[in-house]
Structures are given as structure tokens and as C-alpha cells.
Amino acid sequence: MNISLNKSLKQPVKKSFKILLSVIAVIIFVALILGQFLNLLAKDIPPPGKMINVGGHSLHINCTGIASERPTIIIETGLGNSAMEYYWLQNALEKSDRVCSYDRAGMGWSEIGDFDADSINIATQLHMLLNKSDIKRPFMFAGHSAAGLHMRVYAHKYPDEVAGMVFIDAVHPDQFSAQRPHIPQYNNEGMKEMMSMLNIMEVVANLGLVRILNLFSTPFDDGFPEHISQQIHYYNDKGTILAGLRGEFSAKSVSSEQASKAENLGNMPLTIITTPLGKVEGRNGKAPVELDYIMTKIHEEIQQKNLLSSTNSKMVIIEGSDHLSLIFKKEHALQVVNHIKEMSSTLSKNSKYTKL
């Protein structure tokens, strides 16, 4: 009696399990077909700038604005970001200055390169790109986040080409090692897991599932003009940026070491733009969480180190801002623009600059 009862219970369970597996298989199959279909239907959007061959692959550079005696402004993007995401900066700067943004290898419209994506190689690639784009020297940098490493290395490698720099909440060479004990993704095991996740995401993107799941939902939709959001989603939906992001993320420690050798910027004009320092906010109105406090202290120390990199530096704090809002929020980005313009104007009046 018990045996027959157990059998009668198991049969419906097995049947239900088979039905569930079949439904899941059908959903996956339909999603894959739909994803590939959406990939085929996706409208091709050409880059707004020029594609320049820099030896085996091409990089995208977008130069706009007014050519004048003022130095050309080169925007260097943060980790995982591309040129169009700095729209608010470029759109405002081009009204008074010549400004160029570009996509590093694998990002935006730029092709992936066959080299390690560390700061020295990134600086070398940029140097070739600027040469082939006929960008006059010296120029000035305006760079965000991880760009702090690449800008230092470029200025160290090509000292006569950089007249001044604006660090926008930029990374310092010591930041990665300071954060590593507190962020699991930065230890060896965490880095491996991150690489695996990016590999999986790239497969998912190639299958077209990104367009269905909207995996790369970003702050770009919030306030950016429609044509800019469309351009950003165009290359994000393709998922091609994942290869570039993977290369740069895996080279973080190498880039930090390279930048540490360029920590001393002498008396180069340097403006540090950052978020409010020493401000610790707890989650959900509760007492500050220990990690919040640690990260805030590291951030404060890092920005002070950036300030001390040059004997000709100053710090500006954009009240109410955070790391991303300095770029993505128009209100904060326009405040950043004012300080970039100030640097440009100062350099153009400086006899030392005109003699470089």
C-alpha cells in the first residue's frame, strides 16, 4: 500500500518537473531567437567623430569647438566609460574651446587592441592618435576617475606635451592598494571572479540578450538628449565594451604601479575637482557602516595626495555631488566645466605655456 502510494506521488512530481524543464528550455530558446533577431534589426549608428588607425586597430576621436590660442582640451574617460558619456563636458566646452574626447581601445566605437590595457600602453596609443589627428601641442587634460592614472603616465612619458591637468575625482596611484583589503573584488580571487563574470556578460551580449534584459541600464537616460542616449545604448547593447573593460580592469594594479613612478608632477598647473570630503552617510538613516567610513577616509586621503602631486595645485569641491554626478548630472558637470575653462584661460595667458 505504501509502495503504491509513493509511486503515485512520485509520478506527478516527475511529470511536473519535466514540464517545468520544458517550459524553461522553450523560454531560453525563444529569448535566444528574439535576441538574435533584435541584433539583426538594430540600427547601425556611425561614430560622431573620426576613426583613426593607430597600428593594427582604429580608435574613435571626436573633436569639436573653436580653434584658438587656448590649448586643446583632451577629455580622458574613467574605467568602463566612453567619450559620449562626457557629453555635458564637451557640449559646454566646445562653445569657447577646442575639445577632443576619445574612446580607448575596446570602448565605444574603438576597436579592441592586441596589447595589455595598462597606462603606459594607453598613453602610447593616445600619443599616436593625437599625432594622426593633428592635435596641436601642448594640450591640457581633463580626466575623470581612473583617468588619473593614465594622465600622470602620459605627462611623465611626454612632458613637453601637457600644459596642465584637471583631475575630476581622479584615482591616485595608491588608491587601488588602499582599497584592496576592503573590497573583495580587488583581491586575487575576486579579480578572477570579476573576469569570469565579464566573460559571461560578453557571451550574453553576443547572444542579444542584453537588448531583452536591458542589462546596461545607465544614468544616461536621465537628462541626456535623446540622440546621445541612443548613441550610448547603441554600443552598450552590443556589449563590445566588455572586452575593453575586462582589459583595463585586469591591468589596474599594473597601471597603478606605472603611475606611482609619475606621482610627482613638479609645478604643473593642476586643479583637483572632487566631491564633499569627510562626509559619511549611514544606510537607511542608521549609524554609519564601518565600510562607509573606511571608504570615505580613503577617498579623502587620496584626493589630498592628488593635491600634493604638484606645487601649483588647488582643490575645488562641488557641493552635493558624487563620483558619477560630476559627469552625468548636468548641474554638477557644468560646474566642472567652469573650472576646466578657468584652467584653459590661465594657460593661454601664461608665457611659460606659449613657449612650450
C-alpha positions in Angstrom: 0.0 0.0 0.0 2.8 2.4 1.0 4.8 1.4 -2.1 2.0 2.1 -4.5 1.2 5.4 -2.7 4.8 6.6 -3.1 4.8 5.7 -6.8 1.6 7.6 -7.3 3.1 10.7 -5.6 6.4 10.5 -7.5 4.8 10.3 -10.9 3.1 13.7 -10.8 6.2 15.3 -9.4 8.4 13.8 -12.2 5.8 14.9 -14.7 5.7 18.5 -13.3 9.5 18.6 -13.2 9.7 17.6 -16.9 7.1 20.2 -17.8 9.0 22.9 -15.9 12.2 22.0 -17.6 10.5 22.1 -21.0 9.0 25.5 -20.3 12.4 26.8 -19.2 14.0 25.4 -22.3 11.3 27.0 -24.5 11.8 30.4 -22.8 15.6 30.2 -23.3 15.2 29.2 -26.9 12.7 32.0 -27.6 14.9 34.5 -25.8 17.9 33.5 -27.9 16.0 33.7 -31.1 14.5 37.1 -30.1 17.9 38.4 -29.0 19.5 37.5 -32.4 16.5 39.0 -34.2 16.9 42.2 -32.3 20.6 42.3 -33.0 19.8 42.0 -36.8 17.2 44.7 -36.6 19.4 47.1 -34.5 20.1 50.3 -36.4 23.7 50.9 -37.1 24.8 54.3 -35.7 28.1 55.7 -37.1 30.6 57.4 -34.7 30.2 61.1 -34.4 34.0 61.6 -34.8 36.7 60.0 -36.8 38.2 56.5 -36.8 42.0 56.7 -36.8 44.2 53.7 -37.4 46.9 53.6 -34.7 48.6 50.4 -35.8 46.5 47.2 -36.2 43.3 48.8 -34.9 41.4 52.1 -35.1 40.4 54.4 -32.3 37.5 56.9 -32.3 38.2 60.5 -31.6 35.6 63.3 -31.6 37.0 66.9 -31.8 34.6 69.9 -31.7 34.7 73.6 -30.8 36.7 76.6 -31.7 40.4 76.5 -32.7 42.2 79.4 -30.9 45.3 80.2 -29.0 43.9 78.4 -26.0 45.2 74.8 -25.5 43.1 72.0 -26.9 41.3 70.1 -24.1 41.7 66.3 -24.2 39.0 64.5 -22.1 40.2 61.2 -20.7 37.4 59.0 -19.5 37.0 56.8 -16.5 37.1 53.0 -16.2 34.3 51.5 -18.4 33.3 54.8 -19.8 33.3 56.1 -23.4 33.5 59.5 -25.0 29.8 60.1 -25.5 29.1 59.7 -21.7 31.1 63.0 -21.2 28.6 64.9 -23.4 27.8 67.6 -20.8 31.5 68.5 -20.6 32.2 68.5 -24.3 29.0 70.3 -25.3 29.7 73.1 -22.9 33.4 73.4 -23.5 33.1 73.5 -27.3 31.5 76.9 -27.1 34.8 78.5 -26.1 37.5 75.9 -26.6 38.7 73.2 -28.9 37.9 69.9 -27.1 38.5 66.3 -28.0 37.2 63.2 -26.4 38.1 59.7 -27.5 37.3 56.0 -26.9 40.1 53.9 -25.6 40.6 50.5 -27.3 37.6 48.3 -26.9 35.4 51.1 -25.6 32.6 53.0 -27.6 33.3 52.7 -31.3 37.1 52.0 -30.9 38.4 48.6 -31.9 40.0 46.3 -29.3 43.8 46.2 -29.5 46.2 43.4 -29.1 48.1 44.7 -26.1 47.8 44.9 -22.3 45.5 47.8 -21.4 47.8 49.4 -18.8 48.5 53.1 -18.5 51.8 53.1 -20.5 50.2 51.4 -23.5 47.1 53.6 -23.2 49.4 56.7 -23.2 51.3 55.4 -26.2 48.1 54.8 -28.1 46.8 58.2 -27.3 50.0 59.8 -28.4 49.7 58.1 -31.8 46.1 59.1 -32.0 46.8 62.8 -31.3 49.7 62.8 -33.8 47.5 61.4 -36.6 44.7 63.8 -35.7 47.0 66.9 -35.9 46.3 68.0 -32.4 48.5 71.0 -31.5 50.8 70.7 -28.5 50.9 71.4 -25.7 47.3 70.5 -24.8 45.6 70.2 -21.4 44.0 67.2 -19.9 40.6 66.9 -18.1 40.1 63.4 -16.8 37.7 61.5 -14.6 38.3 58.7 -12.1 40.7 56.0 -13.5 42.0 58.6 -16.0 44.0 60.0 -13.1 46.5 57.1 -13.7 46.6 57.5 -17.5 47.1 61.3 -17.4 50.0 61.0 -15.0 51.8 58.5 -17.1 51.2 60.5 -20.3 52.6 63.6 -18.7 55.6 61.7 -17.5 56.2 60.0 -20.8 55.7 63.1 -22.9 56.5 66.0 -20.5 56.6 68.7 -23.2 53.1 67.9 -24.5 50.9 68.6 -21.4 50.5 72.2 -20.2 48.1 71.5 -17.3 45.6 69.0 -15.9 42.2 68.9 -14.3 41.5 65.8 -12.1 37.8 65.1 -11.8 37.5 62.9 -8.7 40.6 61.1 -10.1 42.2 57.9 -8.9 45.6 58.2 -7.2 48.3 55.6 -7.7 47.9 54.4 -4.0 44.1 54.1 -4.2 43.9 50.5 -5.5 46.2 49.1 -2.8 44.4 51.1 -0.1 41.0 49.8 -1.1 42.1 46.2 -1.9 41.8 44.9 1.8 38.3 46.2 2.0 36.8 45.3 -1.5 36.6 41.6 -2.2 36.7 42.1 -6.0 40.2 43.6 -5.7 41.9 40.5 -4.2 43.3 37.8 -6.4 40.2 35.5 -6.1 37.8 38.4 -6.5 39.6 39.6 -9.7 39.3 36.1 -11.1 35.5 36.1 -10.3 35.2 39.5 -11.9 36.9 38.4 -15.1 34.6 35.3 -15.2 31.5 37.5 -14.8 32.7 39.8 -17.6 33.3 36.8 -19.9 29.7 35.6 -19.2 28.3 39.0 -19.8 30.1 39.2 -23.1 28.5 35.9 -24.2 25.1 37.1 -23.1 25.6 40.4 -25.1 26.7 38.5 -28.2 23.5 36.4 -28.0 21.5 39.6 -28.0 20.1 39.0 -24.5 21.3 42.5 -23.4 18.6 44.1 -25.5 15.9 42.0 -23.9 17.0 42.3 -20.3 18.4 45.9 -20.6 21.4 44.8 -18.6 23.3 48.0 -19.2 20.6 50.4 -17.9 22.5 53.6 -17.0 22.1 57.1 -15.7 22.4 58.3 -19.4 18.7 58.3 -19.9 18.2 60.8 -17.1 18.6 64.1 -18.8 20.8 63.4 -21.8 19.4 64.5 -25.2 17.7 61.6 -26.9 20.3 61.3 -29.7 23.1 61.0 -27.1 21.3 58.3 -25.2 20.7 56.4 -28.4 24.4 56.5 -29.3 25.4 55.3 -25.8 22.9 52.5 -25.8 24.0 51.5 -29.3 27.5 50.4 -28.3 26.4 49.3 -24.8 23.8 47.0 -26.2 26.3 45.4 -28.5 28.4 44.6 -25.4 31.7 45.2 -27.2 32.8 47.4 -24.3 33.1 44.4 -22.1 36.4 43.3 -23.8 37.8 46.8 -23.2 36.6 46.9 -19.6 38.0 43.5 -18.9 41.4 44.5 -20.2 41.6 47.7 -18.2 40.2 46.2 -15.0 42.7 43.4 -15.1 45.5 45.9 -15.6 44.6 48.2 -12.6 47.4 47.1 -10.4 50.0 47.4 -13.2 48.6 50.9 -14.2 48.8 52.0 -10.5 52.4 50.9 -10.3 53.3 52.7 -13.5 51.5 55.9 -12.3 53.3 55.8 -9.0 56.5 56.5 -10.8 54.9 59.6 -12.2 53.4 60.8 -8.9 55.5 63.9 -8.7 54.1 66.4 -11.3 56.5 69.2 -10.3 54.9 72.6 -10.7 52.4 71.6 -13.4 49.1 73.6 -13.2 46.7 71.1 -11.5 43.1 71.5 -10.4 41.6 68.8 -8.3 37.8 68.7 -8.6 36.1 66.4 -6.1 33.1 65.5 -4.0 32.5 66.7 -0.4 35.2 65.2 1.8 34.8 63.8 5.2 31.1 63.2 4.8 30.0 59.8 6.0 26.4 58.8 5.4 24.9 55.7 7.1 22.4 53.4 5.3 18.7 53.9 5.9 19.3 56.6 8.4 21.2 54.2 10.8 24.6 54.7 12.3 27.5 54.9 9.7 28.5 51.5 8.5 32.2 50.7 9.0 32.9 50.2 5.3 31.3 53.6 4.5 33.6 55.2 7.0 36.7 53.4 5.7 36.0 54.2 2.0 35.3 57.9 2.8 38.6 58.2 4.7 40.4 56.6 1.8 38.7 59.0 -0.6 39.7 62.0 1.5 43.3 60.8 1.8 43.6 60.0 -1.9 42.3 63.5 -3.0 44.8 65.1 -0.6 47.6 63.1 -2.2 46.4 64.2 -5.6 46.6 67.8 -4.4 50.1 67.4 -3.2 51.3 65.9 -6.6 52.1 69.4 -7.8 53.4 72.6 -6.2 51.0 74.5 -8.4 47.7 72.9 -7.5 44.3 73.8 -6.0 41.2 71.8 -4.9 37.6 72.5 -5.7 34.7 70.8 -4.0 31.4 70.5 -5.9 28.8 70.5 -3.1 26.1 67.9 -3.3 28.0 65.9 -5.9 29.1 62.3 -6.0 31.6 60.4 -8.2 29.3 59.9 -11.1 27.2 63.0 -10.9 30.2 65.1 -11.7 29.9 63.7 -15.2 26.3 62.6 -15.7 24.3 65.3 -13.8 24.2 68.4 -15.9 24.1 70.8 -12.9 27.4 69.3 -11.5 29.0 68.8 -14.9 28.6 72.5 -15.8 30.3 73.5 -12.5 33.2 71.2 -13.5 33.3 72.9 -16.9 33.7 76.3 -15.3 37.0 75.1 -13.7 38.2 73.5 -16.8 37.6 76.8 -18.7 39.5 78.6 -15.9 42.5 76.4 -16.4 42.4 76.9 -20.2 42.2 80.6 -19.9 45.0 80.8 -17.3 47.3 78.6 -19.5 46.6 80.8 -22.6 47.8 83.9 -20.7 50.8 82.2 -19.3 54.1 83.0 -21.1 55.5 79.6 -19.9 52.7 77.9 -21.8 53.2 79.8 -25.0 56.9 79.0 -25.0 56.4 75.2 -24.6 
